[in-house]
Amino acid sequence: MLIAIDYDNTYTVDPKLWDRFIHDAKTNGHVVKIVTMRYPHEVIIDAPCDVIYTSRQAKVKIFKADVWIDDSPHWIFQDVV
């Protein structure tokens, strides 16, 4: 399974929880990525897995996931205007 986790206000709310989740998911053979609306120059340095930057574009345009975990799911399908 390919799992996408939002960074700001999702991962950042409880990093220890998400670190355990990411570790367990990877141990069970899943792929986990942080997918953020940030631009690449807005670097995330403490991510426990690869980070995909969408540059304010709808996340689904840039990355295809089986499961999305996001506090603002409308950004999965909507660009920032």
C-alpha positions in Angstrom: 0.0 0.0 0.0 1.2 3.5 -0.8 0.4 5.9 2.1 0.6 9.7 1.9 0.7 11.7 5.1 0.3 15.5 5.2 3.0 17.4 7.1 1.7 20.7 8.5 -1.0 20.2 11.1 -1.1 16.4 10.6 2.4 15.0 11.1 3.5 18.0 13.1 0.6 17.6 15.6 2.0 14.4 17.0 5.4 13.4 15.4 6.0 10.6 17.8 2.7 8.9 16.9 3.4 9.3 13.1 7.0 8.1 13.5 5.7 4.9 15.1 3.0 4.6 12.4 5.5 5.1 9.6 8.0 2.6 11.1 5.2 0.0 11.5 3.9 0.6 8.0 7.3 0.2 6.5 8.0 -2.9 8.6 4.8 -4.4 7.1 6.0 -3.7 3.6 4.1 -0.4 2.9 5.6 2.7 1.4 5.0 6.0 3.2 5.7 9.5 2.0 5.1 12.9 3.4 3.1 14.9 0.8 3.0 18.6 1.4 1.7 21.7 -0.5 4.9 23.4 0.3 7.4 24.5 -2.3 10.7 22.7 -2.4 12.6 25.7 -1.0 10.3 25.4 2.1 12.4 22.4 3.2 11.2 19.9 5.8 14.3 18.7 7.6 12.9 16.4 10.2 10.8 14.1 8.1 11.1 10.4 8.9 10.6 9.4 5.2 10.8 10.9 1.7 9.0 14.2 1.2 7.0 15.1 -1.9 6.6 18.9 -2.5 3.6 19.8 -4.7 4.3 23.6 -4.9 0.7 24.5 -4.0 -0.8 22.2 -6.6 -3.4 19.6 -5.8 -1.5 16.7 -4.2 -3.2 14.1 -6.4 -1.7 15.8 -9.5 1.8 15.2 -8.2 1.5 11.9 -6.3 -0.7 8.9 -6.4 -1.5 7.2 -3.1 -3.7 4.4 -2.0 -4.4 6.1 1.4 -4.3 9.8 2.1 -4.0 11.1 5.7 -4.6 14.8 5.7 -6.2 17.4 8.1 -7.4 19.3 5.1 -8.4 16.7 2.5 -9.7 19.3 0.0 -6.0 20.1 -0.8 -5.6 16.6 -2.1 -7.8 17.6 -5.1 -7.6 21.4 -5.2 -4.8 23.7 -6.1 -4.1 26.8 -4.0 -5.4 29.8 -5.9 
